[in-house]
Amino acid sequence: MPGAPRPRQPAFSGISCWLGLRTFQRREAAASPGLRERLRDATSAAHRDLDAQLSAFDLTELSGYRRFLQASAGALLPLETALVEADVSRAFPDWPERSRSVAILADLERLGSAAPRLVSVPPLTRSGVLGTMYVLEGSRLGAKFLLKMVADSANPRICEAVAYLSHGTGRRLWQSFLAKLAIDERWDEDEAIAAAHIAFAAFEQAADRS
């Protein structure tokens, strides 16, 4: 009906969408056994915990979307800094195409948001780079869903601040990450898993502060 109010969208369903958890786990479960499967199994509880923490975020409302971006930036920025300091480009020469710090800061600026409170993360080993990248690259898988949710917002400011969520669209960044994981067998499994847990914990801590 013309002029009828748009129905209110449900609250953001949590980190399962932000990290594309359902898609993420389904694809991983279908993969052949290996480090990527062990990373999936070892971090499944961390996925669920973070999902529960962020389940109240409503991306169609300015305050909820701003909190989501602040929480994401609070962890993403120090994690990407740690990756750069660990020479992530040696393992991933296309790192400039993968980094999302500039994109998320641009979104926060568009929303007039205060600078996010950054969490502290430890230095990364070579295999720690892989574990951190596993979490960050996996977080792209839910972006398509989240962009659709944001598009349903009645607030045009939200719809204009999607550089972070749309980053990497049309590129095969997840597939190329998995290819790197498959061809290099020199990773230390324990270090990679520990770093993945640290990355999840960073997002959890950042969400507590947002």
N, C-alpha and C positions, 0 to 999 in steps of 0.2 A: 504494500500500500504506500503510495507516495506520501512522503512527510512523516511516516511512522518512525518512531525511535528505533535505533538499531539495538538488537538484544545484547545484553551484557555478556561478554565472553567469560568463561570460567577462568579461575586463577591458573597461573602457570603450573603445569603438572610436575615440574621439578627437574632435577638434574638428569633424569632419564631422557628428557627431550633435549636439554642443553648439550649433553654429551652424546645424544643419539643412542642411548644405552641399549634399547631394544634392538635397533638395527645393528649396533656395534657388536652385541653379544651373538646375535644370530649369524652374522657374517663370520665372526671368529669361530663359532662352534662348528661351522662347515669347513673350516680350514684344516689342513693336515696338521697333526700334532707337531709342536715345535715351540720355540721360545715365545712366539706371539700368543699361542694358546695358553702357555704357562703364565704369561703376563695377564691374560684375561681372567684366568681362574684365580690368580693370587690377588687381584684387585676387585673382584666382584663385590665383596662386602663394602669396600670403599665407595664403589658406585652407589650402592643402596643407601649408605649413610648420608652421602651428600645429596642424594635425591630427596630424602626425607627432610633435610635441613632447608632446602630451597623450594619446597613444594608450595609455599605461600606466595611466591613471587607472581605477580600478574603483569605480564608484558604488555597488556593493552592499556594499562594505566601508567601515567608518567612517573609517579613515585616508585611503582614496582619495577618498571623498566630501568629507571635510573639506578635503583639498588642492585639490580642484576648486573648492569654494566660496571658499577663500582666494585662489586664483589669479584667479578671476572677480572677487572683490571688490577685489583689489589694483589691477585696471585699471578696473573699472566705477566705483568711487567717485570717483577723480580725473577720469575722463572726464565723469561726470555733473556734477561741480563745474565743470569747464571749460564745459560746456554752459550751466549756469545763469549763469555769469559772462559768457557771450556772449549772454545774453538769449534763450535758446532759445524762451521762451514767445511771442516775437513771431512766429516762424514756426510754432510748434506750441503753440497756446493750451491744448491738452489735456496739456501736459507733466506736470502732477501725476499724471495717470493712467498715464503712461509710465515715470516714474522708478522704479527698482528698488533704490535704495540702502537704503531702510528694510527692504525685504523680505530682502535678502541678509544684512544685519546681524542681523536677527532669527533667521535660520537659523543663523548662526555662533554666536550666543548660545545657542541651543537645544543645539548640539553642544559647548558649553563650549570653543569655539575661541578662541585668542588673536587679537588684532586683526590684520588682514592688513597686510602691508607694502605701502604704496602706491607706485606708480610716479609719476614726474613727467611731466606732459604740458604742451605749450605752449598759450598762449591760442588761441582759435578765432576765425576770421573768420566772416562770415555764411554763406559757402559751406562753410567748414570745419564748421559746425554740421550741415549736410546730410550731409557725408561721414561724420561720426561717428555720426549717427543711422542712416545706412544700415547700419553695422556692428551697432550695438546693437539696432535693430529686427529686423534679420535674424537675430539670435541667438535670437529667440523661436521660430523655425520648427522647431527640433528639440526643443522643450520637451516636447511630447506623448510622443515616443519616450523621452526621458530619464525622464519621470515613470513610465512603465511599467517601466523598468529599476530605478528606485529602489523601486518597489512590490514587486519581487521580492526585495528585501533581507530577510534574516532579522533584521536589527537594527531594532527599532521606533523608535529614536532617529533613524535616517536617514529613515524614512517620515514622521516628524513635522516634518521640517525641509525643507519644499518650497515655502515662500513665494516664493522666487526663481524656481524652475522653473515654478510654476503661475501666476506673475504675468501678468495680461492674458488669462487663459483666458476664452473666450467673447466677447472684444472684437475688433473688426476693426482692430487697431492697424497691422498691416503694410499692409493695403489702404488705410487712410487716409493712411499715410505715402506710398505710391506715388501716391495721388491728388494730394497736395501737390507731389510731385516733378514730376508731369505738367503741372500747371496753371501753375507758376511757371517761366518761362524765363530768369530773371535770375541763375541760379547760375553761378559761375565753375567750369568743369569741372576745371581743374588744381588749384584749391584744395580742391575736394570730394574728389578722388582722393587728394591728399596727406594730407588729414585721415583718410581711411579707412585709409590705410597706417599712419598714426601710431596709430590705434586698435588695429589688429591687432598692431602692435609692442608696444603697452602690455600686451596680454594675454600675449604671448610673454614679455616681461620679468617680468611678475607670476608666470607659471608657473615661471620659472627660480628665483624666490625662495621659492616655496611648499614 
